[in-house]
Amino acid sequence: MPNIEQQKKRVRTAGRERLQNLRYRSTVKTLSRRLEAAVEDGDSKAAETEHRELVRMLDKAVSKGALHRNTAARRKAQAAKLISSKR
């Protein structure tokens, strides 16, 4: 445990940021699973909506620093491939 006040504050801040990053990553995983389910069901309208939401959340996660930009790009490409293969 840190003795210095600034370091105590830094520990609190890092804890909040860690939870925020976890929320973004978890949401991305959930949206990916929803997209896969929509594609499996053959519902193209739901799949398109889920894809749009997934891309939006990936971009937001990158801008907040929760995901690396190459990771987000890879996941977007995988999602696009998933949608195009089931058409």
C-alpha positions in Angstrom: 0.0 0.0 0.0 1.4 3.4 -1.0 2.4 6.0 1.6 2.3 9.0 -0.6 -1.0 10.8 -1.1 -0.6 11.1 -4.9 0.1 7.4 -5.2 -2.9 6.5 -3.1 -5.0 8.6 -5.6 -3.3 6.9 -8.5 -4.3 3.5 -7.1 -7.9 4.6 -6.8 -7.9 6.1 -10.4 -6.3 2.9 -11.8 -8.9 0.8 -10.2 -11.7 2.8 -11.7 -10.0 2.8 -15.1 -9.6 -1.0 -14.9 -13.3 -1.5 -14.3 -14.2 0.8 -17.1 -11.9 -1.1 -19.5 -13.4 -4.4 -18.3 -16.9 -3.0 -19.1 -15.9 -2.1 -22.6 -14.3 -5.5 -23.3 -17.2 -7.4 -21.8 -19.7 -5.5 -23.9 -17.8 -6.2 -27.0 -17.8 -9.9 -26.3 -21.5 -9.8 -25.6 -22.2 -8.0 -28.8 -20.1 -10.5 -30.7 -22.1 -13.4 -29.3 -25.3 -11.6 -30.2 -24.1 -11.1 -33.8 -23.2 -14.7 -34.1 -26.6 -15.8 -32.8 -28.4 -13.5 -35.2 -26.4 -14.8 -38.1 -27.1 -18.4 -37.1 -30.8 -17.7 -36.9 -30.7 -16.2 -40.4 -32.2 -12.9 -39.3 -30.4 -10.5 -41.6 -32.1 -7.4 -40.2 -31.1 -8.2 -36.6 -27.6 -9.2 -37.8 -27.1 -5.9 -39.5 -28.3 -4.0 -36.3 -26.0 -6.1 -34.1 -23.1 -5.5 -36.5 -23.6 -1.8 -36.5 -23.7 -1.8 -32.7 -20.6 -4.0 -32.4 -18.6 -1.7 -34.7 -19.7 1.4 -32.8 -18.7 -0.2 -29.4 -15.3 -1.3 -30.8 -14.6 2.2 -32.0 -15.6 3.6 -28.7 -13.4 1.1 -26.8 -10.4 2.0 -29.0 -10.9 5.7 -28.4 -11.1 5.1 -24.6 -8.0 3.0 -24.7 -9.7 -0.3 -23.6 -8.7 -2.1 -26.8 -5.7 -1.8 -29.1 -6.7 -0.4 -32.5 -5.4 -3.5 -34.4 -7.5 -5.8 -32.1 -10.6 -3.8 -32.9 -9.8 -3.8 -36.6 -9.3 -7.6 -36.5 -12.6 -8.1 -34.7 -14.5 -5.8 -37.1 -13.0 -7.7 -40.1 -14.1 -11.0 -38.5 -17.6 -9.7 -37.9 -17.9 -8.4 -41.5 -16.7 -11.8 -42.8 -19.2 -13.6 -40.6 -22.1 -11.4 -42.0 -21.0 -11.7 -45.7 -20.5 -15.5 -45.5 -24.1 -16.1 -44.3 -25.8 -14.0 -47.1 
